Amino acid sequence: MNMENEKWLILLLSLGLGLLVGMQRESARSKTAGIRTFPLITLTGTICGLLAKEFDGWILAAGLLAITLLLVVGNLHRLKNDIEGSGITTEIAVLFMYGMGAYLVFGEMIIAVVLTAVVTVLLHFKETLHGWVGRFGADDLKAIMQFVLISMIILPVLPDVTYDRYASLNPKNIWLMVVLIVGISLVGYFIYKFIGSKAGVLLGGILGGLISSTATTISYSRMARNTEAVTKLAAFVILTASAVSLIRVMIEISIVAPSSFRSFIYPLAAELLVMIILVVILFFQNRKEETKMPAQNNPAELKGALIFALLYGAISFISAAVKNNFNDQALYIVSIISGLTDLDAITLSTAKMAEQKGLEPDLGWRLILVATLSNLVFKGGMAMVMGTRNLGRVVGILFGILIMAGVLIILFWPSHL
């Protein structure tokens, strides 16, 4: 594309983006700027950008100053004539669109388009966004701030240095896994908060698996102990949460070990298929049942994050040490023990080893599946102890089928498929 055509494209795109935001502000009945003013503002930014590129950067600053003065004069006029205002949202949008108009000249067009689209959506869904924030309590805001602390304050300052002979203890890499796990759990937590305790049994199991399948098992086991009639429903939710936790494992592998993902996915998907068949059978038995989802705890607690970091670091170090000093079969012991306590930690450490070529993918998925089966044993035990004998029997049968299927997959799944 020659220079002249590129300039026309930039100007047309600037006009289109200005019209997009202008239509939204016009529909919101903004008194500051609307369908005509926003295209003019964006085009002003683009023209100033083109002039600045040709002559001097001070032109951009002068344009920004002129736009700002116009906004100030307009607001002073409204105050003087006692005309009701509507906050400073439109004024900020004006400055933003002037900046977008200028950015089109110097930056990537696709970035300008995406950012303008995001701003338009934010402007349009004002009531919806305010409604969401209105539903946040002190605990929810605390969860957000704790995640900010974990991901944006602690992570950047940690050293990117390995401290052990097996190259497994890197503070930044360990904490990055913490951010990943807390982020996934937090998504489930806020979906639950938006939907509320009225989530149906299927959604309750799905959200429980995203937040914590172990916590879900404990909650519904206690529910079954208090109300014997919900035994089958509790078993369904526990099974669904376990199936979702396996999907969560697959997501974690795809993020941590993208090049090895194909080797991991098929045998794990075979186990998941058995889970889904059992979930579907139980769903049709419980589809008319109604229940409220138990309250969920904040998954972004700093204490929990630190415990996971220590656990992940310990499992990574032990796995690397066992791999270097013993035969591969010894890793199964590590996998079984780790699965009893935290499935995420062993999944991430094993997937990372496979991605770094420290472990064969065929061994990697077997270790993760063994940890998954170990985790089922642990949750089945929790259902028996925390729930009723009847719940323990139902969950025992379901998990027994899954464990047998998993063992068969481990023993007979062909290598390098």
KACOR-V329576 format. One record per residue. N is the residue number from 1. SS is DSSP state (2 for helix, 1 for strand, 0 for the rest). OMEGA is omega as a letter, one per 20 degrees, with the letter a starting at -180 (999 if undefined). D_LAST is the distance of its C-alpha to the last C-alpha in Angstrom with 1 decimal. Layout:
n = {N	N}
ss = {SS	SS}
omega = {OMEGA	OMEGA}
d_last = {D_LAST	D_LAST}
This chain:
n = {1	2	3	4	5	6	7	8	9	10	11	12	13	14	15	16	17	18	19	20	21	22	23	24	25	26	27	28	29	30	31	32	33	34	35	36	37	38	39	40	41	42	43	44	45	46	47	48	49	50	51	52	53	54	55	56	57	58	59	60	61	62	63	64	65	66	67	68	69	70	71	72	73	74	75	76	77	78	79	80	81	82	83	84	85	86	87	88	89	90	91	92	93	94	95	96	97	98	99	100	101	102	103	104	105	106	107	108	109	110	111	112	113	114	115	116	117	118	119	120	121	122	123	124	125	126	127	128	129	130	131	132	133	134	135	136	137	138	139	140	141	142	143	144	145	146	147	148	149	150	151	152	153	154	155	156	157	158	159	160	161	162	163	164	165	166	167	168	169	170	171	172	173	174	175	176	177	178	179	180	181	182	183	184	185	186	187	188	189	190	191	192	193	194	195	196	197	198	199	200	201	202	203	204	205	206	207	208	209	210	211	212	213	214	215	216	217	218	219	220	221	222	223	224	225	226	227	228	229	230	231	232	233	234	235	236	237	238	239	240	241	242	243	244	245	246	247	248	249	250	251	252	253	254	255	256	257	258	259	260	261	262	263	264	265	266	267	268	269	270	271	272	273	274	275	276	277	278	279	280	281	282	283	284	285	286	287	288	289	290	291	292	293	294	295	296	297	298	299	300	301	302	303	304	305	306	307	308	309	310	311	312	313	314	315	316	317	318	319	320	321	322	323	324	325	326	327	328	329	330	331	332	333	334	335	336	337	338	339	340	341	342	343	344	345	346	347	348	349	350	351	352	353	354	355	356	357	358	359	360	361	362	363	364	365	366	367	368	369	370	371	372	373	374	375	376	377	378	379	380	381	382	383	384	385	386	387	388	389	390	391	392	393	394	395	396	397	398	399	400	401	402	403	404	405	406	407	408	409	410	411	412	413	414	415	416	417}
ss = {0	0	2	2	2	2	2	2	2	2	2	2	2	2	2	2	2	2	2	2	2	2	2	2	2	2	2	0	0	0	0	0	0	0	0	0	2	2	2	2	2	2	2	2	2	2	2	2	2	2	2	2	2	2	0	0	0	2	2	2	2	2	2	2	2	2	2	2	2	2	2	2	2	2	2	2	2	2	2	2	0	0	0	0	0	0	0	0	2	2	2	2	2	2	2	2	2	2	2	2	2	2	2	2	2	2	0	0	2	2	2	2	2	2	2	2	2	2	2	2	2	2	2	2	0	2	2	2	2	2	2	2	2	2	0	0	0	2	2	2	2	2	2	2	2	2	2	2	2	2	2	2	2	2	2	2	2	0	0	0	0	1	0	0	0	0	0	0	0	1	2	2	2	2	2	2	2	2	2	2	2	2	2	2	2	2	2	2	2	2	2	2	2	2	2	0	0	0	0	0	2	2	2	2	2	2	2	2	2	2	2	0	2	2	2	2	2	2	2	2	2	2	2	2	2	2	0	2	2	2	2	2	2	2	2	2	2	2	2	2	2	2	2	2	2	2	2	2	2	2	2	2	2	2	2	2	0	0	0	0	2	2	2	2	2	2	2	2	2	2	2	2	2	2	2	2	2	2	2	2	2	2	2	2	2	2	0	0	0	0	0	0	0	0	0	0	0	0	0	0	0	2	2	2	2	2	2	2	2	2	2	2	2	2	2	2	2	2	2	2	2	2	2	2	2	0	0	0	0	2	2	2	2	2	2	2	2	2	2	2	2	0	2	2	2	2	2	2	2	2	2	2	2	2	2	0	0	0	0	0	2	2	2	2	2	2	2	2	2	2	2	2	2	2	2	2	2	2	2	2	2	2	2	2	2	2	0	0	2	2	2	2	2	2	2	2	2	2	2	2	2	2	2	2	2	2	2	2	2	2	2	2	0	0	0	0	0}
omega = {a	a	a	r	r	r	r	r	r	a	r	r	r	r	a	r	r	r	a	r	r	r	a	a	r	r	r	r	r	r	a	a	a	a	r	a	a	r	r	r	a	r	r	r	a	r	r	r	r	r	r	r	a	a	a	a	a	a	r	r	r	r	r	r	r	r	a	r	r	r	r	r	r	r	r	r	r	r	a	a	r	r	a	r	a	r	a	a	a	r	r	r	r	r	r	a	r	r	r	r	r	a	r	a	a	a	a	a	a	r	r	r	a	a	r	r	r	r	r	r	r	r	a	a	a	a	r	a	r	r	r	a	r	r	r	r	a	a	a	r	r	r	r	a	r	r	r	r	a	a	a	r	a	a	a	a	a	a	r	a	r	a	a	a	a	r	a	a	r	a	a	r	r	a	r	r	r	r	r	a	r	r	r	a	a	r	r	a	a	r	r	a	a	a	r	a	r	r	r	a	a	r	r	r	a	r	r	r	r	a	r	a	r	r	r	r	a	a	a	r	r	r	r	r	a	a	a	a	a	a	a	r	r	r	r	a	r	r	r	r	r	r	r	r	r	r	r	r	r	r	r	r	a	r	a	a	a	a	r	a	a	r	a	a	a	r	r	r	r	r	r	r	r	r	a	r	r	r	a	r	a	a	a	r	a	a	a	a	r	r	r	r	r	r	a	r	r	a	a	r	a	r	r	r	r	r	r	r	r	a	r	r	a	a	r	a	a	r	r	a	r	a	a	a	a	r	a	a	r	r	r	r	r	a	r	a	a	a	r	a	a	a	a	a	a	r	a	a	r	r	a	r	r	a	a	r	r	a	r	r	r	r	a	a	r	r	r	r	r	r	r	r	r	r	r	r	a	a	r	r	r	r	r	a	a	a	r	r	a	r	r	r	a	a	r	r	a	a	r	r	a	r	r	r	r	r	r	r	a	a	a	r	a	r	r	r	999}
d_last = {46.9	50.4	52.1	54.4	51.7	49.7	52.8	53.2	49.6	50.1	53.3	51.9	48.9	51.4	53.5	50.6	49.4	53.0	53.4	50.3	51.6	55.2	54.4	52.8	55.9	58.2	56.7	57.2	60.8	60.8	64.3	63.2	61.1	59.6	58.4	60.9	60.9	57.2	56.7	59.8	58.5	55.1	56.8	59.3	56.4	55.0	58.4	59.1	55.8	56.6	60.1	58.8	56.4	59.3	62.0	61.5	59.3	62.4	62.3	59.2	61.0	64.1	62.2	60.6	64.0	65.6	63.0	63.4	67.2	67.0	65.0	67.5	70.4	68.9	68.3	71.8	73.2	71.5	72.8	76.3	76.4	74.8	71.9	69.1	65.9	62.3	60.8	59.5	56.1	57.4	59.0	55.7	54.0	56.7	56.1	52.3	52.7	55.2	52.6	49.8	52.2	52.8	49.1	48.3	50.4	48.7	45.2	42.1	43.0	39.8	40.5	44.0	42.8	40.2	42.8	45.5	43.3	42.6	46.3	47.2	45.0	46.4	49.9	49.4	47.8	50.6	51.5	47.9	47.2	50.6	49.7	46.4	48.3	51.0	48.5	47.6	49.3	50.1	46.9	44.7	46.4	46.0	42.2	42.2	44.4	42.4	39.2	41.2	42.3	38.8	37.2	40.2	42.5	40.7	37.5	39.3	41.6	39.2	38.8	35.6	36.0	34.0	36.2	34.4	33.2	29.6	29.6	28.6	31.9	32.5	34.9	33.9	30.2	30.8	33.1	30.8	28.3	31.4	32.2	28.8	28.9	32.6	32.1	29.5	31.8	34.8	33.4	33.1	36.5	38.3	36.7	38.2	41.5	41.8	41.1	43.1	43.1	43.3	39.5	38.4	36.3	33.0	33.8	35.0	31.6	29.8	32.3	32.2	28.5	29.0	32.1	31.3	29.8	31.8	35.0	34.4	34.0	37.2	39.1	38.3	38.9	42.3	42.9	42.2	44.6	47.3	46.7	45.5	45.1	42.1	39.9	37.4	37.4	36.7	33.8	32.4	32.7	31.3	28.2	27.9	28.3	25.6	23.2	24.3	24.0	20.2	20.2	22.3	19.8	17.2	20.1	20.9	17.5	17.6	21.0	20.7	17.3	16.7	14.7	12.2	12.3	9.2	7.2	9.8	10.5	8.3	9.2	12.6	13.1	12.9	15.6	17.4	17.6	19.4	21.7	22.5	23.5	25.8	27.2	28.0	29.8	31.8	32.5	34.4	36.4	37.4	37.5	41.4	41.7	43.0	42.7	43.1	40.4	41.6	42.6	39.9	40.6	40.3	36.8	38.2	40.6	41.0	41.1	37.7	36.3	37.8	36.4	32.9	33.3	34.6	31.8	29.1	30.8	31.3	27.7	26.6	29.2	28.5	24.8	25.5	28.3	26.4	23.5	26.3	28.5	26.5	23.3	20.0	20.9	23.9	21.8	21.1	24.9	25.1	22.4	24.3	27.6	26.5	25.0	28.5	30.2	28.0	24.4	24.7	25.7	22.9	20.3	21.9	22.5	19.0	17.5	20.3	19.6	16.0	17.3	20.1	17.8	19.5	16.5	12.9	10.6	9.0	12.7	13.7	12.0	13.3	16.6	16.9	16.1	18.7	21.1	20.7	21.6	24.4	25.6	25.8	27.9	30.2	30.7	31.3	33.9	35.5	35.8	37.6	39.9	40.6	40.7	42.2	41.4	40.4	37.9	36.5	36.1	34.3	32.0	31.4	30.3	28.0	26.4	26.4	24.2	21.8	21.8	21.2	18.2	16.8	17.6	15.8	12.6	13.0	14.0	11.7	8.3	6.1	5.5	3.8	0.0}
